Amino acid sequence: MRNIGNQIQYQIYMTMQNPDPNRLPVTYEEWEKLAREKLQDGPFYYIAGGAGGEQTMQSNLKAFTHWQLLPRMLNNVDDRDLSIELFGKTYPYPVFHAPIGVQSIIHPDGEIASAKACAELGIPYIASSATSVSMEKIAEVMGDAPKWFQLYWSRDPDIAASFFKRAEASGYSAIVVTLDTPMMACREYDLKNIYLPFLAGEGVGNYFSDPVFCAKLEKFPIEVPQAVILHWTKIFGNTSLTWKDINFLKRNIRVCQLF
């Protein structure tokens, strides 16, 4: 495999005599600073913040710094193979795009832009339940590129089953079940900024486009959006789940892998 990292670096160095003043940041800290300059308080802290006093988030970041690379010298790395095999399929890199929802609060192209980038790079894209566009639209722009679907397990089992069916029909090959959000977290910065994007219609694209969700409403979302969003708040989380409910997933998933 060609050394893409070196190629990108040399492309930058070749502009040394005439650097592009509008070149993109290199370090994470610069990206974060630029985001802080461009985004309002609500969207920025929704992305950058964590639950409660953020102790768990800080602990996770600290724990990640304990991982280190162990170089093994005098090994021929001229021709490297970074591909991995997972669930019977081969992917070019051991990298996946995490299920990040509500991307429309960062950029108007939102999840569509991220999905297109993953399709071009061959990186599997994990579409969140909380996207601002439907899972079908994401699948459409990705074509045959690898894609998985992440499930926030709704309190309404009919809606959860509908999400499975839609994901399978759209070509998603795996269902990624999120169990650490049985209810909305208490996020101090969001409460301070009085900001919850879902109440503004962001991140509910899969629900507003779901036939089962819409069939249970007296009126369709386009007619009374606030009433629909309030209904969404009642069925988003599921605090009653136990290990026995895994059988429900197995009964309703036909094609996708489950994990």
WOWOWO-V452621 format. One record per backbone hydrogen bond with DSSP energy under -0.5 kcal/mol. CO is the residue of the C=O (numbers start at 0). NH is the residue of the N-H. Records with the same first field share a line. If there is no record, write none. Layout:
CO=NH ; NH
This chain:
0=79
1=3
2=6
3=7
4=8
5=9
6=10
7=11
8=12
9=13
11=14
12=15
14=17
15=18
18=20
19=22
26=30
27=31
28=32
29=33
30=34
31=35
32=36
33=37
34=38
39=43
40=44
41=45
42=46
43=47
44=48
50=53
51=187
53=57
54=58
55=59
56=60
57=61
58=62
59=63
60=64
62=65
63=66
68=70
70=72
74=76
77=79
79=81
83=90
85=88
88=85
90=83
92=94
94=123
95=97
96=125
97=99
98=100
101=104
102=105 ; 106
106=109
108=111 ; 112
109=112 ; 113
110=114
111=115
112=116
113=117
114=118
115=119
116=120
117=121 ; 122
123=96 ; 125
124=126 ; 147
126=149
127=130
129=101
130=204 ; 205
133=137
134=138
135=139
136=140
137=141
138=142
141=144
145=124
146=172
147=126
148=175
149=151
150=152 ; 177
151=153
154=156
155=158 ; 159
156=160
157=161
158=162
159=163
160=164
161=165
162=166
163=167
164=168
165=169
166=171
167=170
172=256
173=148 ; 175
174=176 ; 258
175=150 ; 177
176=178
177=152
184=186
185=51 ; 187
186=190
187=191
188=192
189=193 ; 194
195=198
196=199 ; 201
197=200
200=203
203=207
204=208
206=209
209=213
210=214
211=215
212=215
213=216
219=222 ; 223
223=227
224=228
225=229
226=230
227=231
228=232
229=233
230=233 ; 234
231=234 ; 235
234=154 ; 155
237=240
241=244
242=245
243=246
244=247 ; 248
245=249
246=250
247=251
248=252
251=253
256=174
